[in-house]
Every structure is written in C-alpha cells, then in structure tokens.
Amino acid sequence: MDEQVPKPITKGLRQRGVDVLTVQEDSRTGTPDSILLDRATGLGRVMFSQDDDFLAEANRRLAEGINFAGVIYTHQQNVSIGDCVRDLELIAKASDPEDCANLVQYLPL
C-alpha cells in the first residue's frame, strides 16, 4: 500500500485474509515512488496507489520496458472504500503476483 491509501482499505483487506504491507510498516514513508516500486518488485508484491505520480512512474516503466511488480491504481474519487476493498480482495485472491507483473490495473473493475 502506498502511503496515502486510507487505513480502512488496509484494515478491510486484512479482515478478509489478504496479506498487506504498507509503506509505513516497511519504514519507507516519504520514499520516492521509483524506489517504492523497486522495493515492491524486490519483495514480489503488487503496489496499490491512489497517487497520480505513482501511476506516471508505472506508465514510464511500461513505455521504457522496465520490469516492475505491477500497480493497481484508482483515483480517490472514482471508487468507494468498500468497492476498493472488494476489488482488491478479488485481485489478490484470483491472481498471483507474477500475473500482475508489468501491468497497471485500474479500479473499479
């Protein structure tokens, strides 16, 4: 989870048995997006963000053919917290991280 993601999304996913790691828990608060995406890739974790700059970094990597773990993105105004939790749970339980590699997925589904 990128650092600006609302805590109820993280909490809702954990209540549904989804393994979630936040930027804050990984002691990476304030870290540039490119480094966060490198970190997620190294950990084999898909990154969820609501930050347009993070989306731009993922799209840059796509355009330049740079491998990354995958990004799920939604604008904060495009999806409710409940819908976000539902869609993220579906993605987490229906796919493996390697299925999401080098992809940008948008919510709502």
DSSP file (Angstrom, degrees, kcal/mol; ACC not computed):
  #  RESIDUE AA STRUCTURE BP1 BP2  ACC     N-H-->O    O-->H-N    N-H-->O    O-->H-N    TCO  KAPPA ALPHA  PHI   PSI    X-CA   Y-CA   Z-CA
    1    1 A M              0   0    0      0, 0.0    22,-1.9     0, 0.0    23,-0.2   0.000 360.0 360.0 360.0 128.0    0.0    0.0    0.0
    2    2 A D    >   -     0   0    0     46,-2.5     3,-1.4    20,-0.2    22,-0.1  -0.280 360.0-103.8 -64.6 161.5    1.3    3.4   -1.0
    3    3 A E  T 3  S+     0   0    0      1,-0.3    -1,-0.1    25,-0.1    46,-0.1   0.729 115.2  54.4 -69.6 -22.6    1.4    5.8    2.0
    4    4 A Q  T 3  S+     0   0    0      2,-0.1    -1,-0.3     3,-0.0     3,-0.1   0.506  76.7 118.5 -89.1  -2.7   -1.7    7.9    1.1
    5    5 A V  S <  S-     0   0    0     -3,-1.4     5,-0.1    43,-0.2    43,-0.0  -0.441  76.3-105.4 -65.7 129.7   -4.0    4.9    1.0
    6    6 A P    >>  -     0   0    0      0, 0.0     3,-1.4     0, 0.0     4,-1.1  -0.264  21.8-126.2 -58.1 139.0   -6.8    5.3    3.6
    7    7 A K  H 3> S+     0   0    0      1,-0.3     4,-2.8     2,-0.2     5,-0.2   0.814 105.2  66.4 -58.0 -34.0   -6.3    2.9    6.6
    8    8 A P  H 3> S+     0   0    0      0, 0.0     4,-2.3     0, 0.0    -1,-0.3   0.809  98.4  54.6 -61.2 -25.8   -9.8    1.5    6.3
    9    9 A I  H <> S+     0   0    0     -3,-1.4     4,-2.2     2,-0.2    -2,-0.2   0.947 111.0  43.7 -68.8 -47.7   -8.8   -0.1    3.0
   10   10 A T  H  X S+     0   0    0     -4,-1.1     4,-2.3     1,-0.2     5,-0.2   0.932 115.9  48.3 -60.4 -46.5   -5.8   -1.8    4.6
   11   11 A K  H  X S+     0   0    0     -4,-2.8     4,-2.2     1,-0.2    -1,-0.2   0.914 110.5  51.3 -62.1 -44.0   -7.9   -2.9    7.6
   12   12 A G  H  X S+     0   0    0     -4,-2.3     4,-0.8    -5,-0.2    -1,-0.2   0.893 110.6  48.5 -62.3 -40.6  -10.7   -4.2    5.4
   13   13 A L  H ><>S+     0   0    0     -4,-2.2     5,-2.4     1,-0.2     3,-0.8   0.918 110.6  50.5 -66.1 -42.9   -8.3   -6.3    3.3
   14   14 A R  H ><5S+     0   0    0     -4,-2.3     3,-1.8     1,-0.3    -2,-0.2   0.883 105.0  57.0 -63.5 -37.2   -6.7   -7.8    6.4
   15   15 A Q  H 3<5S+     0   0    0     -4,-2.2    -1,-0.3     1,-0.3    -2,-0.2   0.744 106.9  51.2 -63.9 -21.6  -10.1   -8.7    7.8
   16   16 A R  T <<5S-     0   0    0     -3,-0.8    -1,-0.3    -4,-0.8    -2,-0.2   0.242 125.4-102.3 -99.5  10.7  -10.6  -10.7    4.6
   17   17 A G  T < 5S+     0   0    0     -3,-1.8     2,-0.5     1,-0.3    -3,-0.2   0.679  71.0 146.9  81.8  18.8   -7.3  -12.5    4.9
   18   18 A V      < -     0   0    0     -5,-2.4     2,-0.6    -6,-0.1    -1,-0.3  -0.770  50.5-125.4 -91.3 130.9   -5.3  -10.5    2.3
   19   19 A D        +     0   0    0     -2,-0.5     2,-0.4    73,-0.1    -5,-0.0  -0.644  38.6 178.4 -75.9 114.7   -1.6  -10.1    3.1
   20   20 A V        -     0   0    0     -2,-0.6     2,-0.4   -10,-0.1   -10,-0.0  -0.961  18.7-170.7-125.3 137.1   -0.9   -6.3    3.0
   21   21 A L        -     0   0    0     -2,-0.4     2,-0.2     5,-0.0    -2,-0.0  -0.996  15.1-151.8-124.6 125.0    2.2   -4.4    3.7
   22   22 A T     >  -     0   0    0     -2,-0.4     4,-1.6     1,-0.1   -20,-0.2  -0.594  25.4-118.9 -93.2 157.4    2.1   -0.6    4.0
   23   23 A V  T  4>S+     0   0    0    -22,-1.9     5,-2.6     1,-0.2     6,-0.3   0.890 117.1  53.8 -57.0 -40.1    4.8    1.9    3.1
   24   24 A Q  T >45S+     0   0    0      1,-0.2     3,-1.5     3,-0.2    -1,-0.2   0.913 106.8  49.4 -63.6 -43.6    4.7    3.0    6.7
   25   25 A E  T 345S+     0   0    0      1,-0.3    -1,-0.2     2,-0.1    -2,-0.2   0.779 109.1  53.6 -66.9 -26.1    5.2   -0.6    8.1
   26   26 A D  T 3<5S-     0   0    0     -4,-1.6    -1,-0.3    -3,-0.1    -2,-0.2   0.269 115.3-118.0 -90.7  10.4    8.1   -1.0    5.7
   27   27 A S  T < 5S+     0   0    0     -3,-1.5    -3,-0.2    -5,-0.1    -2,-0.1   0.882  81.3 120.1  54.3  44.1    9.7    2.1    7.1
   28   28 A R    > < +     0   0    0     -5,-2.6     3,-2.2    -6,-0.1    -4,-0.2   0.139  27.1 147.9-122.7  17.9    9.6    3.8    3.7
   29   29 A T  T 3  S+     0   0    0     -6,-0.3   -27,-0.0     1,-0.3    -5,-0.0  -0.315  75.2  16.0 -55.9 132.6    7.4    6.9    4.4
   30   30 A G  T 3  S+     0   0    0      1,-0.3    -1,-0.3     3,-0.0     3,-0.1   0.481  90.9 143.8  82.4   2.4    8.5    9.8    2.2
   31   31 A T    <   -     0   0    0     -3,-2.2    -1,-0.3     1,-0.1     5,-0.1  -0.532  58.8-100.4 -76.1 139.6   10.4    7.5   -0.1
   32   32 A P    >>  -     0   0    0      0, 0.0     4,-2.2     0, 0.0     3,-0.5  -0.235  30.0-116.2 -58.6 148.6   10.3    8.5   -3.9
   33   33 A D  H 3> S+     0   0    0      1,-0.2     4,-2.7     2,-0.2     5,-0.2   0.857 112.7  57.2 -56.4 -40.4    7.9    6.5   -6.0
   34   34 A S  H 3> S+     0   0    0      1,-0.2     4,-1.8     2,-0.2    -1,-0.2   0.890 109.7  45.2 -61.4 -38.3   10.6    4.9   -8.2
   35   35 A I  H <> S+     0   0    0     -3,-0.5     4,-2.6     2,-0.2    -1,-0.2   0.883 111.3  53.0 -72.7 -38.1   12.3    3.5   -5.1
   36   36 A L  H  X S+     0   0    0     -4,-2.2     4,-2.7     2,-0.2    -2,-0.2   0.912 109.9  48.2 -61.6 -41.5    9.0    2.2   -3.7
   37   37 A L  H  X S+     0   0    0     -4,-2.7     4,-2.1     2,-0.2    32,-0.5   0.875 111.0  50.6 -69.0 -35.6    8.2    0.4   -6.9
   38   38 A D  H  X S+     0   0    0     -4,-1.8     4,-2.5    -5,-0.2    -2,-0.2   0.918 111.3  49.4 -62.4 -43.0   11.7   -1.1   -6.9
   39   39 A R  H  X S+     0   0    0     -4,-2.6     4,-1.9     2,-0.2    -2,-0.2   0.932 110.7  48.6 -62.5 -47.3   11.1   -2.2   -3.3
   40   40 A A  H  X>S+     0   0    0     -4,-2.7     5,-2.9     1,-0.2     4,-0.8   0.904 111.7  50.6 -59.7 -41.4    7.7   -3.8   -4.2
   41   41 A T  H ><5S+     0   0    0     -4,-2.1     3,-0.8     1,-0.2    -1,-0.2   0.921 109.0  50.9 -62.8 -44.3    9.3   -5.5   -7.1
   42   42 A G  H 3<5S+     0   0    0     -4,-2.5    -1,-0.2     1,-0.3    -2,-0.2   0.833 113.3  45.5 -62.1 -32.9   12.1   -6.9   -5.0
   43   43 A L  H 3<5S-     0   0    0     -4,-1.9    -1,-0.3    -5,-0.2    -2,-0.2   0.542 112.3-120.1 -86.1  -8.0    9.6   -8.2   -2.5
   44   44 A G  T <<5 +     0   0    0     -3,-0.8     2,-0.4    -4,-0.8    -3,-0.2   0.847  67.2 138.4  70.6  34.2    7.4   -9.7   -5.2
   45   45 A R      < -     0   0    0     -5,-2.9     2,-0.3    -6,-0.2    -1,-0.3  -0.908  54.1-127.3-117.4 139.9    4.4   -7.5   -4.2
   46   46 A V        -     0   0    0     -2,-0.4     2,-0.4    -3,-0.1    25,-0.2  -0.611  28.8-131.7 -78.1 142.0    1.9   -5.6   -6.3
   47   47 A M  E     -a   71   0A   0     23,-2.5    25,-3.0    -2,-0.3     2,-0.5  -0.828  13.5-158.2-101.2 133.2    1.7   -1.9   -5.3
   48   48 A F  E     +a   72   0A   0     -2,-0.4   -46,-2.5    23,-0.2     2,-0.3  -0.938  23.2 164.9-107.6 131.9   -1.7   -0.2   -4.8
   49   49 A S  E     -a   73   0A   0     23,-2.5    25,-1.4    -2,-0.5    -2,-0.0  -0.986  39.4-166.6-145.1 153.5   -1.8    3.6   -5.1
   50   50 A Q        +     0   0    0     -2,-0.3     2,-0.5    23,-0.2    26,-0.5   0.035  63.9 111.4-118.8  20.0   -4.2    6.4   -5.5
   51   51 A D     >  -     0   0    0      1,-0.1     4,-1.9    24,-0.1     3,-0.4  -0.860  60.1-151.0-103.5 121.5   -1.3    8.8   -6.4
   52   52 A D  H  > S+     0   0    0     -2,-0.5     4,-2.2     1,-0.2    -1,-0.1   0.842  98.6  56.7 -59.4 -34.6   -1.2   10.2  -10.0
   53   53 A D  H  > S+     0   0    0      2,-0.2     4,-1.9     1,-0.2    -1,-0.2   0.873 105.5  50.9 -65.9 -36.4    2.6   10.5   -9.7
   54   54 A F  H  > S+     0   0    0     -3,-0.4     4,-2.2     2,-0.2    -2,-0.2   0.908 109.2  51.0 -66.5 -41.1    2.9    6.8   -8.9
   55   55 A L  H  X S+     0   0    0     -4,-1.9     4,-2.6     1,-0.2    -2,-0.2   0.903 107.6  53.5 -60.4 -41.5    0.8    5.9  -11.9
   56   56 A A  H  X S+     0   0    0     -4,-2.2     4,-2.1     1,-0.2    -1,-0.2   0.893 107.4  51.3 -61.4 -39.9    3.1    8.1  -14.0
   57   57 A E  H  X S+     0   0    0     -4,-1.9     4,-2.0     2,-0.2    -1,-0.2   0.916 110.8  47.9 -63.6 -43.5    6.1    6.1  -12.8
   58   58 A A  H  X S+     0   0    0     -4,-2.2     4,-2.2     1,-0.2    -2,-0.2   0.917 112.5  48.7 -63.9 -42.9    4.4    2.8  -13.6
   59   59 A N  H  X S+     0   0    0     -4,-2.6     4,-2.4     2,-0.2    -1,-0.2   0.847 108.1  54.8 -67.2 -33.4    3.5    4.0  -17.1
   60   60 A R  H  X S+     0   0    0     -4,-2.1     4,-2.1     2,-0.2    -1,-0.2   0.926 108.6  48.7 -62.4 -44.6    7.0    5.3  -17.7
   61   61 A R  H  X>S+     0   0    0     -4,-2.0     5,-2.5     1,-0.2     4,-0.8   0.891 110.1  51.5 -64.2 -39.2    8.3    1.8  -16.9
   62   62 A L  H ><5S+     0   0    0     -4,-2.2     3,-0.8     1,-0.2    -1,-0.2   0.949 111.5  47.0 -59.8 -47.9    5.8    0.3  -19.2
   63   63 A A  H 3<5S+     0   0    0     -4,-2.4    -2,-0.2     1,-0.2    -1,-0.2   0.835 117.3  42.7 -63.9 -33.9    6.8    2.6  -22.0
   64   64 A E  H 3<5S-     0   0    0     -4,-2.1    -1,-0.2    -5,-0.2    -2,-0.2   0.438 111.1-116.8 -95.0  -0.6   10.6    2.0  -21.4
   65   65 A G  T <<5 +     0   0    0     -4,-0.8     2,-0.5    -3,-0.8    -3,-0.2   0.807  59.2 154.4  71.6  29.1   10.3   -1.8  -21.0
   66   66 A I      < -     0   0    0     -5,-2.5    -1,-0.2    -6,-0.2    -2,-0.1  -0.814  43.7-121.6 -92.7 124.3   11.5   -1.7  -17.3
   67   67 A N        +     0   0    0     -2,-0.5     2,-0.3     2,-0.0   -26,-0.1  -0.329  38.6 166.3 -65.9 142.7   10.2   -4.6  -15.3
   68   68 A F        -     0   0    0    -27,-0.1    34,-2.3   -28,-0.0    35,-0.2  -0.972  46.6-108.3-152.8 163.3    8.1   -4.0  -12.2
   69   69 A A  S    S-     0   0    0    -32,-0.5    31,-0.1    -2,-0.3     2,-0.1   0.678  70.1 -92.4 -70.7 -19.0    5.9   -6.0   -9.9
   70   70 A G        -     0   0    0     31,-0.2   -23,-2.5   -24,-0.1     2,-0.4  -0.200  32.6-127.8 116.1 149.0    2.6   -4.4  -11.0
   71   71 A V  E     -ab  47 104A   0     32,-2.4    34,-2.9    29,-0.3     2,-0.5  -0.995   6.6-159.9-134.1 136.2    0.5   -1.5   -9.9
   72   72 A I  E     -ab  48 105A   0    -25,-3.0   -23,-2.5    -2,-0.4     2,-0.4  -0.976  25.6-176.6-111.8 129.4   -3.2   -1.2   -9.1
   73   73 A Y  E     +ab  49 106A   0     32,-3.1    34,-2.4    -2,-0.5     2,-0.3  -0.956  18.0 162.8-132.5 143.9   -4.4    2.3   -9.3
   74   74 A T        -     0   0    0    -25,-1.4     2,-0.3    -2,-0.4    -2,-0.0  -0.960  38.1-116.4-150.4 146.8   -7.6    4.3   -8.7
   75   75 A H    >>  -     0   0    0     32,-0.4     3,-2.0    -2,-0.3     4,-0.6  -0.613  33.5-118.1 -76.4 144.0   -8.3    7.9   -8.2
   76   76 A Q  T 34 S+     0   0    0    -26,-0.5     3,-0.4     1,-0.3    -1,-0.1   0.774 113.3  49.2 -56.7 -28.6   -9.6    8.6   -4.7
   77   77 A Q  T 34 S+     0   0    0      1,-0.2    -1,-0.3     3,-0.0     3,-0.1   0.522  98.6  68.8 -90.1  -5.1  -12.9    9.9   -6.2
   78   78 A N  T <4 S+     0   0    0     -3,-2.0     2,-0.3     1,-0.2    -1,-0.2   0.635 103.7  28.4 -90.3 -13.9  -13.5    7.0   -8.5
   79   79 A V  S  < S-     0   0    0     -4,-0.6    -1,-0.2    -3,-0.4     2,-0.1  -0.999  73.5-122.1-150.9 140.6  -14.3    4.3   -6.0
   80   80 A S     >  -     0   0    0     -2,-0.3     4,-2.5     1,-0.1     5,-0.2  -0.328  35.2-109.6 -73.9 163.9  -15.7    3.9   -2.5
   81   81 A I  H  > S+     0   0    0      1,-0.2     4,-2.6     2,-0.2     5,-0.2   0.919 119.8  50.6 -60.2 -43.5  -13.6    2.3    0.2
   82   82 A G  H  > S+     0   0    0      1,-0.2     4,-2.4     2,-0.2    -1,-0.2   0.913 112.1  45.6 -62.4 -43.9  -15.9   -0.7    0.2
   83   83 A D  H  > S+     0   0    0      2,-0.2     4,-2.7     1,-0.2     5,-0.2   0.882 111.9  53.0 -66.7 -37.3  -15.7   -1.2   -3.5
   84   84 A C  H  X S+     0   0    0     -4,-2.5     4,-2.7     2,-0.2     5,-0.2   0.933 110.2  47.0 -62.3 -47.1  -11.9   -0.7   -3.4
   85   85 A V  H  X S+     0   0    0     -4,-2.6     4,-2.5     2,-0.2     5,-0.2   0.925 113.0  49.8 -60.7 -45.1  -11.6   -3.4   -0.7
   86   86 A R  H  X S+     0   0    0     -4,-2.4     4,-2.1     1,-0.2    -2,-0.2   0.936 114.1  43.7 -60.6 -48.0  -13.9   -5.7   -2.7
   87   87 A D  H  X S+     0   0    0     -4,-2.7     4,-2.3     2,-0.2    -2,-0.2   0.902 114.4  49.1 -67.0 -41.3  -11.9   -5.3   -5.9
   88   88 A L  H  X S+     0   0    0     -4,-2.7     4,-2.7    -5,-0.2    -1,-0.2   0.892 110.7  51.2 -65.6 -38.8   -8.5   -5.5   -4.3
   89   89 A E  H  X S+     0   0    0     -4,-2.5     4,-2.5    -5,-0.2     5,-0.2   0.923 109.5  50.8 -62.5 -43.3   -9.6   -8.7   -2.5
   90   90 A L  H  X S+     0   0    0     -4,-2.1     4,-1.8    -5,-0.2    -2,-0.2   0.928 112.7  45.4 -60.3 -46.4  -10.7  -10.2   -5.8
   91   91 A I  H  X S+     0   0    0     -4,-2.3     4,-1.1     1,-0.2    -2,-0.2   0.932 114.0  49.6 -62.1 -45.8   -7.4   -9.4   -7.5
   92   92 A A  H  < S+     0   0    0     -4,-2.7    -2,-0.2     1,-0.2    -1,-0.2   0.876 117.9  38.4 -63.0 -38.6   -5.4  -10.7   -4.5
   93   93 A K  H  < S+     0   0    0     -4,-2.5    -1,-0.2    -5,-0.2    -2,-0.2   0.678 117.9  47.6 -89.2 -17.5   -7.3  -14.0   -4.3
   94   94 A A  H  < S+     0   0    0     -4,-1.8     2,-0.3    -5,-0.2    -2,-0.2   0.497 113.6  39.7-101.8  -4.6   -7.7  -14.6   -8.0
   95   95 A S  S  < S-     0   0    0     -4,-1.1    -1,-0.0    -5,-0.1     3,-0.0  -0.948  70.1-126.1-141.6 160.8   -4.2  -14.0   -9.2
   96   96 A D    >>  -     0   0    0     -2,-0.3     3,-1.6     1,-0.1     4,-0.7  -0.735  37.0-109.2 -98.7 155.0   -0.6  -14.5   -8.2
   97   97 A P  H >> S+     0   0    0      0, 0.0     3,-1.2     0, 0.0     4,-0.5   0.861 119.4  58.8 -53.6 -36.7    1.8  -11.5   -8.0
   98   98 A E  H >4 S+     0   0    0      1,-0.3     3,-0.5     2,-0.2   -53,-0.0   0.773  96.7  62.4 -67.0 -22.2    3.6  -12.7  -11.2
   99   99 A D  H <4 S+     0   0    0     -3,-1.6    -1,-0.3     1,-0.2   -29,-0.0   0.757 106.2  46.5 -68.0 -23.5    0.3  -12.5  -13.1
  100  100 A C  H X< S+     0   0    0     -3,-1.2     3,-1.6    -4,-0.7   -29,-0.3   0.481  82.4 129.6 -97.1  -5.1    0.3   -8.8  -12.3
  101  101 A A  T << S+     0   0    0     -3,-0.5   -32,-0.2    -4,-0.5   -31,-0.2  -0.235  80.5   3.8 -57.3 135.9    4.0   -8.1  -13.3
  102  102 A N  T 3  S+     0   0    0    -34,-2.3     2,-0.3     1,-0.2    -1,-0.3   0.768 108.4 116.7  60.6  29.6    4.5   -5.3  -15.7
  103  103 A L    <   -     0   0    0     -3,-1.6   -32,-2.4   -35,-0.2     2,-0.5  -0.933  54.1-152.3-124.5 149.8    0.8   -4.4  -15.6
  104  104 A V  E     -b   71   0A   0     -2,-0.3     2,-0.4   -34,-0.2   -32,-0.2  -0.990  19.5-168.4-116.3 120.0   -1.2   -1.4  -14.5
  105  105 A Q  E     -b   72   0A   0    -34,-2.9   -32,-3.1    -2,-0.5     2,-0.4  -0.865   8.0-146.1-108.3 143.6   -4.7   -2.3  -13.4
  106  106 A Y  E     -b   73   0A   0     -2,-0.4   -32,-0.2   -34,-0.2   -34,-0.0  -0.883  19.3-109.2-113.4 140.4   -7.4    0.3  -12.7
  107  107 A L  S    S+     0   0    0    -34,-2.4   -32,-0.4    -2,-0.4     2,-0.1  -0.847  89.2  55.4-106.2 150.0  -10.2    0.2  -10.2
  108  108 A P              0   0    0      0, 0.0    -2,-0.1     0, 0.0   -24,-0.1   0.512 360.0 360.0 -74.3 156.0  -13.1    0.0  -10.2
  109  109 A L              0   0    0     -2,-0.1    -2,-0.1    -4,-0.1    -3,-0.0   0.494 360.0 360.0 -66.4 360.0  -13.0   -3.3  -12.0
